[in-house]
């Protein structure tokens, strides 16, 4: 096998491991990930699973990063062709709710589950999640501010509205995942739009 083919195969193996790790972490939590369980599911040796990452902690980081990339691909990236303002914020909310309703993770919203798991566990993994959440909230507040600037109304500060929207998203995730409520997405979409001062 040529070096180029070897690198490509190694990259494919790494991607496969991370994909399974994200699925497992969404079910049992990032701290619940074990090299042994992943090796069994992947039909690989433990050394083969941990090798591309160097440690279990780096594998956890990779799973967290992959989950964030999937969220960005579904919710944020499709907004690139829409200028900041009411239409963009409306699309963001719609895609966010669609992400929750048709979640790519078997355990529901990855960030919601990871936040509940790690918020009381200081350490590098919590720090990395915290950084991602801070960035998301800042982006959300920026989109809200742009919509307010377009309409000339600012009934509440953008950061306050961002907090409300995040809270609604967590409630919707619970209603979908735990309560199996088929009306959760519709109700959540209306609640988010109302909180953001958008037409429902």
N, C-alpha and C positions, 0 to 999 in steps of 0.2 A: 504493500500500500504506500502510495506517495505521501510525502509530508502534507501536501495540500488536502488530499483525501482524508488523512488522519485527523487533521484539524477540523474538517467538515463533519466527520463522524463524531468527534469529541463534542462539537457544538450541538449536534443533533441529540446526543446522549444527555448533555446538560439541559437542553430545552425540555426533553422528555421528563427528566427527573423533577425539574422545577414545576412543570405542568401538573404532575401527580402530587407534588408537595403542596401546591396551592389548593387543590381539591381537598386533600386530607386536612390541611390547616383550617379550611372553611368549616369542616365538620367537627374537628376535635380541638382546634386552637393551635396557634403557633408553638406554644410550649409543649403541646401533646405530640408534636412531630418526633418520631424516633427513626433513626437510621435503619433499625431492624425491620420495622413495619413497612417502610418504604422499599427496602430491599426485597422483602417478600412479595409485595404487590408488583414490583417492577421485574421480578424474577432476575435479580442481580445480586451480586455479593455486597456486603456492607461497605467494603473498601471501594467497590465500583460506584456506589451511591455517593459516598462522602468525598471521594477523590477529586471530582471537578470543583469542589468548593473549599476543601481544606479543613472544614469543621462543620459541625451541626449548626452553629450560630450563623455562619455565612450562608448556609442553605436556608435558614429561616429568613435572613435578610433578602435573599434572592426571591423567596416566595412572596414576601411583603412587597418587594419592588414589582414583581410580575402582576400582583393584584392591582397595584396602583396604575400600572401601564394599561391594563384591561379597562379599568374605570375611565382613564383618560381617553382611550380609543372610542369607547361607547358614548361618553357624556360630553367631553370637552372638544375633542378634535373635530367633530362634525360642525362645530360652530364657527370654524375659521372663515367661512365665506359670508358670515353675517356680522355687520358692524355692531359695536357696542350700543346698547339701547334696549328698548322695550321688546322688540322682536327677538333679540338674542337671549335676553333673560327668560322670555317665555319658552324658547326652544330648549334652553338649558334645563329649566324645570321639567319640561315634558320628557326630555331624554333621561333625566335623573329618575323620574318616576318609572319610566319604561325599564331602566336598568334594575330597579328594585322589583318590578313586577315580573320581569323575565331574566332574573339574575343568572349570570354565567357561573356563579359559585353555588354548589349544592347546599351550603349552609347559609345562604343569604348574603347580604352586604358584608364584604370582607372587613372593611374599616370599622363598621359597627361592632361586629363580633370581636375584632382584635382590640378595639378600644375598651370594651367591657372586660376583656381578658387581661389587658396589660396596664390599665390605668393606675392600679395600685401596686405595680411591680417595677420599681426603678431599675434601670439598666439600659444598655445600648439599644436593645430592640424597642423598648418603649420610647426612647429618645428619637429613633428613626421614624416610628409611627407618629409621634407628636409633631415632628417637623413636617410630615406629609399633611397632617390635619391642619396645621397652621397655614400652610401654603394654600390648601383648598379653601379655607375660610377667608383668606385674604383675596383670593380670586373671586369668590362669591360676593364679598362685600364690594369689590370693584365693579362687578357686573350690575349689582343693585344700584350703586351710585350712578352709573352711566344711564340706567333706565330712569332714575329720578331726575337726572339732568335733562333728559329728553322731554319729559312731561312737565318739568318745572314744579314737581311736587316732591316733598320729602317728609312724609308723615312720621317716619321713625328713622333713626340713624341706620346706615347700611349695616354696620356691624351687629346691631341689635336684630335686624331682620334676618341676617345670616344665621344668627343663633337660633331664631325661631324655625327657619327652614331646615337646619340640621336636626333640630328636635323633631320636626314633623317627619323627616326621612327615617329617623330611628323608630318612631312609632309605626310608620307604614311598614318598615321591615319586620317588626314584631308581629303586626297584624297579618302579614303575608306568611311569614315563616312559622310562627307559633300558633296563630289563631285560624289559619287557612281561610281568611276572610276575602271572598272574591270581590268585594266592593272597596277594598283598602286602597287600591291604586287610584280609582276615580275620586274617592274622598280626599286622599292625600294631594292629588293634583289641584283640586279646588282649594284646599286649605293653603297650599303653598302660594298659589296665585293671589289669593286674598291677602295673605300676609305680606306679599311683595307689592301690593297695590296694583295688580294686573287684572285685566278683565278675566272673568271666570267663564 
